[in-house]
């Protein structure tokens, strides 16, 4: 699944059952099937959510 406004650089390979969230930027091959990616550059959803929580906490 590729959501809206996703940017994909060049001729990349994206594994089966991959989900790429809205406005993500994929800059490298996605080799692992079933992966869920968010952000720019696109990273695993678990790492993205962890980073988001840290930035929200430190931003106040």
PyMOL Python script that loads the backbone (N, CA, C, O; Angstrom):
from pymol import cmd

cmd.read_pdbstr("""\
ATOM      1  N   UNK A   1       0.863  -1.170   0.000  1.00  0.00           N
ATOM      2  CA  UNK A   1       0.000   0.000   0.000  1.00  0.00           C
ATOM      3  C   UNK A   1       0.905   1.228   0.000  1.00  0.00           C
ATOM      4  O   UNK A   1       1.829   1.333   0.807  1.00  0.00           O
ATOM      5  N   UNK A   2       0.634   2.132  -0.894  1.00  0.00           N
ATOM      6  CA  UNK A   2       1.366   3.392  -0.950  1.00  0.00           C
ATOM      7  C   UNK A   2       0.342   4.511  -0.788  1.00  0.00           C
ATOM      8  O   UNK A   2      -0.526   4.701  -1.641  1.00  0.00           O
ATOM      9  N   UNK A   3       0.450   5.246   0.310  1.00  0.00           N
ATOM     10  CA  UNK A   3      -0.506   6.312   0.617  1.00  0.00           C
ATOM     11  C   UNK A   3      -0.227   7.549  -0.238  1.00  0.00           C
ATOM     12  O   UNK A   3       0.697   7.563  -1.052  1.00  0.00           O
ATOM     13  N   UNK A   4      -1.032   8.573  -0.039  1.00  0.00           N
ATOM     14  CA  UNK A   4      -0.924   9.791  -0.832  1.00  0.00           C
ATOM     15  C   UNK A   4       0.341  10.591  -0.589  1.00  0.00           C
ATOM     16  O   UNK A   4       0.893  10.581   0.511  1.00  0.00           O
ATOM     17  N   UNK A   5       0.793  11.279  -1.614  1.00  0.00           N
ATOM     18  CA  UNK A   5       1.942  12.175  -1.598  1.00  0.00           C
ATOM     19  C   UNK A   5       3.233  11.499  -1.147  1.00  0.00           C
ATOM     20  O   UNK A   5       4.071  12.138  -0.512  1.00  0.00           O
ATOM     21  N   UNK A   6       3.404  10.233  -1.462  1.00  0.00           N
ATOM     22  CA  UNK A   6       4.644   9.519  -1.153  1.00  0.00           C
ATOM     23  C   UNK A   6       5.640   9.786  -2.267  1.00  0.00           C
ATOM     24  O   UNK A   6       5.289   9.770  -3.447  1.00  0.00           O
ATOM     25  N   UNK A   7       6.894  10.032  -1.882  1.00  0.00           N
ATOM     26  CA  UNK A   7       7.964  10.211  -2.856  1.00  0.00           C
ATOM     27  C   UNK A   7       8.849   8.980  -2.866  1.00  0.00           C
ATOM     28  O   UNK A   7       9.290   8.521  -1.812  1.00  0.00           O
ATOM     29  N   UNK A   8       9.111   8.445  -4.042  1.00  0.00           N
ATOM     30  CA  UNK A   8       9.976   7.273  -4.178  1.00  0.00           C
ATOM     31  C   UNK A   8      11.096   7.640  -5.141  1.00  0.00           C
ATOM     32  O   UNK A   8      10.849   7.992  -6.295  1.00  0.00           O
ATOM     33  N   UNK A   9      12.337   7.555  -4.650  1.00  0.00           N
ATOM     34  CA  UNK A   9      13.498   7.948  -5.450  1.00  0.00           C
ATOM     35  C   UNK A   9      13.899   6.842  -6.414  1.00  0.00           C
ATOM     36  O   UNK A   9      14.064   5.687  -6.024  1.00  0.00           O
ATOM     37  N   UNK A  10      14.051   7.211  -7.662  1.00  0.00           N
ATOM     38  CA  UNK A  10      14.645   6.325  -8.657  1.00  0.00           C
ATOM     39  C   UNK A  10      14.007   4.964  -8.823  1.00  0.00           C
ATOM     40  O   UNK A  10      12.826   4.767  -8.538  1.00  0.00           O
ATOM     41  N   UNK A  11      14.805   4.041  -9.283  1.00  0.00           N
ATOM     42  CA  UNK A  11      14.363   2.675  -9.578  1.00  0.00           C
ATOM     43  C   UNK A  11      14.625   1.798  -8.364  1.00  0.00           C
ATOM     44  O   UNK A  11      15.663   1.141  -8.285  1.00  0.00           O
ATOM     45  N   UNK A  12      13.696   1.784  -7.422  1.00  0.00           N
ATOM     46  CA  UNK A  12      13.859   1.034  -6.179  1.00  0.00           C
ATOM     47  C   UNK A  12      13.037  -0.238  -6.198  1.00  0.00           C
ATOM     48  O   UNK A  12      12.066  -0.363  -6.943  1.00  0.00           O
ATOM     49  N   UNK A  13      13.448  -1.181  -5.362  1.00  0.00           N
ATOM     50  CA  UNK A  13      12.701  -2.415  -5.157  1.00  0.00           C
ATOM     51  C   UNK A  13      11.944  -2.287  -3.844  1.00  0.00           C
ATOM     52  O   UNK A  13      12.533  -1.973  -2.809  1.00  0.00           O
ATOM     53  N   UNK A  14      10.636  -2.531  -3.885  1.00  0.00           N
ATOM     54  CA  UNK A  14       9.803  -2.486  -2.685  1.00  0.00           C
ATOM     55  C   UNK A  14       9.185  -3.861  -2.509  1.00  0.00           C
ATOM     56  O   UNK A  14       8.498  -4.361  -3.401  1.00  0.00           O
ATOM     57  N   UNK A  15       9.433  -4.478  -1.345  1.00  0.00           N
ATOM     58  CA  UNK A  15       8.975  -5.839  -1.068  1.00  0.00           C
ATOM     59  C   UNK A  15       7.451  -5.920  -1.018  1.00  0.00           C
ATOM     60  O   UNK A  15       6.765  -4.912  -0.847  1.00  0.00           O
ATOM     61  N   UNK A  16       6.942  -7.129  -1.168  1.00  0.00           N
ATOM     62  CA  UNK A  16       5.503  -7.378  -1.092  1.00  0.00           C
ATOM     63  C   UNK A  16       4.963  -7.005   0.286  1.00  0.00           C
ATOM     64  O   UNK A  16       5.686  -7.049   1.281  1.00  0.00           O
ATOM     65  N   UNK A  17       3.691  -6.640   0.330  1.00  0.00           N
ATOM     66  CA  UNK A  17       2.957  -6.332   1.564  1.00  0.00           C
ATOM     67  C   UNK A  17       3.577  -5.192   2.365  1.00  0.00           C
ATOM     68  O   UNK A  17       3.434  -5.153   3.587  1.00  0.00           O
ATOM     69  N   UNK A  18       4.254  -4.274   1.706  1.00  0.00           N
ATOM     70  CA  UNK A  18       4.835  -3.108   2.369  1.00  0.00           C
ATOM     71  C   UNK A  18       3.789  -1.999   2.416  1.00  0.00           C
ATOM     72  O   UNK A  18       3.059  -1.781   1.449  1.00  0.00           O
ATOM     73  N   UNK A  19       3.724  -1.300   3.551  1.00  0.00           N
ATOM     74  CA  UNK A  19       2.835  -0.153   3.703  1.00  0.00           C
ATOM     75  C   UNK A  19       3.698   1.089   3.885  1.00  0.00           C
ATOM     76  O   UNK A  19       4.554   1.140   4.768  1.00  0.00           O
ATOM     77  N   UNK A  20       3.464   2.084   3.045  1.00  0.00           N
ATOM     78  CA  UNK A  20       4.201   3.341   3.125  1.00  0.00           C
ATOM     79  C   UNK A  20       3.194   4.436   3.432  1.00  0.00           C
ATOM     80  O   UNK A  20       2.282   4.692   2.647  1.00  0.00           O
ATOM     81  N   UNK A  21       3.366   5.085   4.584  1.00  0.00           N
ATOM     82  CA  UNK A  21       2.426   6.100   5.043  1.00  0.00           C
ATOM     83  C   UNK A  21       2.493   7.386   4.244  1.00  0.00           C
ATOM     84  O   UNK A  21       3.462   7.638   3.528  1.00  0.00           O
ATOM     85  N   UNK A  22       1.454   8.196   4.374  1.00  0.00           N
ATOM     86  CA  UNK A  22       1.318   9.447   3.625  1.00  0.00           C
ATOM     87  C   UNK A  22       2.516  10.365   3.823  1.00  0.00           C
ATOM     88  O   UNK A  22       3.045  10.483   4.928  1.00  0.00           O
ATOM     89  N   UNK A  23       2.933  11.008   2.752  1.00  0.00           N
ATOM     90  CA  UNK A  23       4.006  11.989   2.700  1.00  0.00           C
ATOM     91  C   UNK A  23       5.372  11.425   3.086  1.00  0.00           C
ATOM     92  O   UNK A  23       6.278  12.190   3.418  1.00  0.00           O
ATOM     93  N   UNK A  24       5.534  10.114   3.049  1.00  0.00           N
ATOM     94  CA  UNK A  24       6.835   9.507   3.341  1.00  0.00           C
ATOM     95  C   UNK A  24       7.747   9.652   2.135  1.00  0.00           C
ATOM     96  O   UNK A  24       7.289   9.830   1.006  1.00  0.00           O
ATOM     97  N   UNK A  25       9.043   9.571   2.391  1.00  0.00           N
ATOM     98  CA  UNK A  25      10.030   9.644   1.322  1.00  0.00           C
ATOM     99  C   UNK A  25      10.902   8.407   1.339  1.00  0.00           C
ATOM    100  O   UNK A  25      11.710   8.232   2.251  1.00  0.00           O
ATOM    101  N   UNK A  26      10.753   7.555   0.354  1.00  0.00           N
ATOM    102  CA  UNK A  26      11.521   6.309   0.284  1.00  0.00           C
ATOM    103  C   UNK A  26      12.768   6.582  -0.550  1.00  0.00           C
ATOM    104  O   UNK A  26      12.667   6.925  -1.728  1.00  0.00           O
ATOM    105  N   UNK A  27      13.956   6.428   0.067  1.00  0.00           N
ATOM    106  CA  UNK A  27      15.203   6.734  -0.628  1.00  0.00           C
ATOM    107  C   UNK A  27      16.086   5.509  -0.835  1.00  0.00           C
ATOM    108  O   UNK A  27      17.178   5.612  -1.395  1.00  0.00           O
ATOM    109  N   UNK A  28      15.614   4.350  -0.383  1.00  0.00           N
ATOM    110  CA  UNK A  28      16.377   3.117  -0.559  1.00  0.00           C
ATOM    111  C   UNK A  28      15.445   1.938  -0.755  1.00  0.00           C
ATOM    112  O   UNK A  28      14.237   2.047  -0.547  1.00  0.00           O
ATOM    113  N   UNK A  29      16.012   0.812  -1.156  1.00  0.00           N
ATOM    114  CA  UNK A  29      15.216  -0.399  -1.366  1.00  0.00           C
ATOM    115  C   UNK A  29      14.576  -0.867  -0.068  1.00  0.00           C
ATOM    116  O   UNK A  29      15.166  -0.733   1.004  1.00  0.00           O
ATOM    117  N   UNK A  30      13.376  -1.414  -0.162  1.00  0.00           N
ATOM    118  CA  UNK A  30      12.679  -2.016   0.973  1.00  0.00           C
ATOM    119  C   UNK A  30      12.696  -3.516   0.722  1.00  0.00           C
ATOM    120  O   UNK A  30      11.969  -4.007  -0.141  1.00  0.00           O
ATOM    121  N   UNK A  31      13.506  -4.235   1.455  1.00  0.00           N
ATOM    122  CA  UNK A  31      13.716  -5.663   1.199  1.00  0.00           C
ATOM    123  C   UNK A  31      12.856  -6.576   2.076  1.00  0.00           C
ATOM    124  O   UNK A  31      12.600  -7.725   1.719  1.00  0.00           O
ATOM    125  N   UNK A  32      12.412  -6.058   3.227  1.00  0.00           N
ATOM    126  CA  UNK A  32      11.678  -6.880   4.189  1.00  0.00           C
ATOM    127  C   UNK A  32      10.177  -6.821   3.897  1.00  0.00           C
ATOM    128  O   UNK A  32       9.584  -5.743   3.911  1.00  0.00           O
ATOM    129  N   UNK A  33       9.570  -7.965   3.637  1.00  0.00           N
ATOM    130  CA  UNK A  33       8.143  -8.036   3.335  1.00  0.00           C
ATOM    131  C   UNK A  33       7.311  -7.668   4.564  1.00  0.00           C
ATOM    132  O   UNK A  33       7.655  -8.038   5.686  1.00  0.00           O
ATOM    133  N   UNK A  34       6.229  -6.947   4.346  1.00  0.00           N
ATOM    134  CA  UNK A  34       5.313  -6.603   5.427  1.00  0.00           C
ATOM    135  C   UNK A  34       5.743  -5.407   6.253  1.00  0.00           C
ATOM    136  O   UNK A  34       5.132  -5.125   7.283  1.00  0.00           O
ATOM    137  N   UNK A  35       6.765  -4.703   5.835  1.00  0.00           N
ATOM    138  CA  UNK A  35       7.260  -3.562   6.596  1.00  0.00           C
ATOM    139  C   UNK A  35       6.296  -2.380   6.492  1.00  0.00           C
ATOM    140  O   UNK A  35       5.616  -2.206   5.481  1.00  0.00           O
ATOM    141  N   UNK A  36       6.249  -1.565   7.562  1.00  0.00           N
ATOM    142  CA  UNK A  36       5.420  -0.359   7.592  1.00  0.00           C
ATOM    143  C   UNK A  36       6.352   0.821   7.801  1.00  0.00           C
ATOM    144  O   UNK A  36       7.101   0.865   8.777  1.00  0.00           O
ATOM    145  N   UNK A  37       6.305   1.782   6.879  1.00  0.00           N
ATOM    146  CA  UNK A  37       7.243   2.895   6.885  1.00  0.00           C
ATOM    147  C   UNK A  37       6.524   4.235   6.969  1.00  0.00           C
ATOM    148  O   UNK A  37       5.442   4.415   6.410  1.00  0.00           O
ATOM    149  N   UNK A  38       7.151   5.176   7.685  1.00  0.00           N
ATOM    150  CA  UNK A  38       6.643   6.542   7.812  1.00  0.00           C
ATOM    151  C   UNK A  38       7.812   7.514   7.779  1.00  0.00           C
ATOM    152  O   UNK A  38       8.949   7.126   8.044  1.00  0.00           O
ATOM    153  N   UNK A  39       7.543   8.765   7.457  1.00  0.00           N
ATOM    154  CA  UNK A  39       8.523   9.832   7.592  1.00  0.00           C
ATOM    155  C   UNK A  39       9.403  10.069   6.383  1.00  0.00           C
ATOM    156  O   UNK A  39       9.293   9.406   5.351  1.00  0.00           O
ATOM    157  N   UNK A  40      10.297  11.059   6.557  1.00  0.00           N
ATOM    158  CA  UNK A  40      11.264  11.396   5.517  1.00  0.00           C
ATOM    159  C   UNK A  40      12.618  11.565   6.161  1.00  0.00           C
ATOM    160  O   UNK A  40      12.814  12.521   6.912  1.00  0.00           O
ATOM    161  N   UNK A  41      13.552  10.690   5.903  1.00  0.00           N
ATOM    162  CA  UNK A  41      13.437   9.507   5.055  1.00  0.00           C
ATOM    163  C   UNK A  41      12.550   8.459   5.717  1.00  0.00           C
ATOM    164  O   UNK A  41      12.437   8.420   6.942  1.00  0.00           O
ATOM    165  N   UNK A  42      11.934   7.629   4.922  1.00  0.00           N
ATOM    166  CA  UNK A  42      11.014   6.611   5.437  1.00  0.00           C
ATOM    167  C   UNK A  42      11.764   5.627   6.332  1.00  0.00           C
ATOM    168  O   UNK A  42      12.770   5.045   5.929  1.00  0.00           O
ATOM    169  N   UNK A  43      11.256   5.451   7.556  1.00  0.00           N
ATOM    170  CA  UNK A  43      11.829   4.501   8.508  1.00  0.00           C
ATOM    171  C   UNK A  43      10.710   3.632   9.057  1.00  0.00           C
ATOM    172  O   UNK A  43       9.529   3.933   8.882  1.00  0.00           O
ATOM    173  N   UNK A  44      11.093   2.555   9.721  1.00  0.00           N
ATOM    174  CA  UNK A  44      10.138   1.628  10.321  1.00  0.00           C
ATOM    175  C   UNK A  44       9.197   2.377  11.262  1.00  0.00           C
ATOM    176  O   UNK A  44       9.623   3.283  11.979  1.00  0.00           O
ATOM    177  N   UNK A  45       7.933   2.004  11.261  1.00  0.00           N
ATOM    178  CA  UNK A  45       6.915   2.717  12.044  1.00  0.00           C
ATOM    179  C   UNK A  45       7.240   2.742  13.540  1.00  0.00           C
ATOM    180  O   UNK A  45       6.954   3.735  14.207  1.00  0.00           O
ATOM    181  N   UNK A  46       7.828   1.677  14.077  1.00  0.00           N
ATOM    182  CA  UNK A  46       8.167   1.651  15.503  1.00  0.00           C
ATOM    183  C   UNK A  46       9.242   2.687  15.828  1.00  0.00           C
ATOM    184  O   UNK A  46       9.131   3.398  16.827  1.00  0.00           O
ATOM    185  N   UNK A  47      10.274   2.779  15.002  1.00  0.00           N
ATOM    186  CA  UNK A  47      11.310   3.793  15.206  1.00  0.00           C
ATOM    187  C   UNK A  47      10.750   5.198  15.031  1.00  0.00           C
ATOM    188  O   UNK A  47      11.119   6.113  15.767  1.00  0.00           O
ATOM    189  N   UNK A  48       9.869   5.368  14.067  1.00  0.00           N
ATOM    190  CA  UNK A  48       9.259   6.671  13.825  1.00  0.00           C
ATOM    191  C   UNK A  48       8.462   7.128  15.047  1.00  0.00           C
ATOM    192  O   UNK A  48       8.604   8.270  15.483  1.00  0.00           O
ATOM    193  N   UNK A  49       7.638   6.260  15.596  1.00  0.00           N
ATOM    194  CA  UNK A  49       6.804   6.629  16.744  1.00  0.00           C
ATOM    195  C   UNK A  49       7.662   6.922  17.976  1.00  0.00           C
ATOM    196  O   UNK A  49       7.351   7.833  18.744  1.00  0.00           O
ATOM    197  N   UNK A  50       8.727   6.163  18.168  1.00  0.00           N
ATOM    198  CA  UNK A  50       9.636   6.395  19.288  1.00  0.00           C
ATOM    199  C   UNK A  50      10.304   7.772  19.146  1.00  0.00           C
ATOM    200  O   UNK A  50      10.383   8.530  20.113  1.00  0.00           O
ATOM    201  N   UNK A  51      10.774   8.082  17.954  1.00  0.00           N
ATOM    202  CA  UNK A  51      11.410   9.382  17.702  1.00  0.00           C
ATOM    203  C   UNK A  51      10.411  10.518  17.881  1.00  0.00           C
ATOM    204  O   UNK A  51      10.738  11.553  18.463  1.00  0.00           O
ATOM    205  N   UNK A  52       9.212  10.327  17.388  1.00  0.00           N
ATOM    206  CA  UNK A  52       8.166  11.338  17.510  1.00  0.00           C
ATOM    207  C   UNK A  52       7.883  11.653  18.982  1.00  0.00           C
ATOM    208  O   UNK A  52       7.737  12.817  19.353  1.00  0.00           O
ATOM    209  N   UNK A  53       7.806  10.615  19.816  1.00  0.00           N
ATOM    210  CA  UNK A  53       7.539  10.808  21.241  1.00  0.00           C
ATOM    211  C   UNK A  53       8.668  11.597  21.906  1.00  0.00           C
ATOM    212  O   UNK A  53       8.408  12.471  22.732  1.00  0.00           O
ATOM    213  N   UNK A  54       9.906  11.296  21.556  1.00  0.00           N
ATOM    214  CA  UNK A  54      11.050  12.012  22.127  1.00  0.00           C
ATOM    215  C   UNK A  54      11.019  13.480  21.716  1.00  0.00           C
ATOM    216  O   UNK A  54      11.221  14.358  22.554  1.00  0.00           O
ATOM    217  N   UNK A  55      10.769  13.756  20.447  1.00  0.00           N
ATOM    218  CA  UNK A  55      10.728  15.139  19.975  1.00  0.00           C
ATOM    219  C   UNK A  55       9.589  15.916  20.629  1.00  0.00           C
ATOM    220  O   UNK A  55       9.761  17.084  20.979  1.00  0.00           O
ATOM    221  N   UNK A  56       8.446  15.294  20.796  1.00  0.00           N
ATOM    222  CA  UNK A  56       7.311  15.964  21.442  1.00  0.00           C
ATOM    223  C   UNK A  56       7.643  16.286  22.896  1.00  0.00           C
ATOM    224  O   UNK A  56       7.335  17.375  23.382  1.00  0.00           O
ATOM    225  N   UNK A  57       8.271  15.339  23.588  1.00  0.00           N
ATOM    226  CA  UNK A  57       8.605  15.521  24.998  1.00  0.00           C
ATOM    227  C   UNK A  57       9.658  16.624  25.173  1.00  0.00           C
ATOM    228  O   UNK A  57       9.549  17.439  26.089  1.00  0.00           O
ATOM    229  N   UNK A  58      10.657  16.656  24.317  1.00  0.00           N
ATOM    230  CA  UNK A  58      11.746  17.624  24.444  1.00  0.00           C
ATOM    231  C   UNK A  58      11.403  18.989  23.862  1.00  0.00           C
ATOM    232  O   UNK A  58      12.111  19.964  24.112  1.00  0.00           O
ATOM    233  N   UNK A  59      10.340  19.067  23.100  1.00  0.00           N
ATOM    234  CA  UNK A  59       9.967  20.324  22.466  1.00  0.00           C
ATOM    235  C   UNK A  59       9.239  21.293  23.376  1.00  0.00           C
ATOM    236  O   UNK A  59       9.027  22.447  23.001  1.00  0.00           O
ATOM    237  N   UNK A  60       8.852  20.855  24.558  1.00  0.00           N
ATOM    238  CA  UNK A  60       8.062  21.714  25.457  1.00  0.00           C
ATOM    239  C   UNK A  60       8.927  22.432  26.455  1.00  0.00           C
ATOM    240  O   UNK A  60       8.418  23.191  27.279  1.00  0.00           O
TER     241      UNK A  60
END
""", "prot")
cmd.dss("prot")
cmd.show_as("cartoon", "prot")
cmd.util.cbc("prot")
cmd.orient("prot")
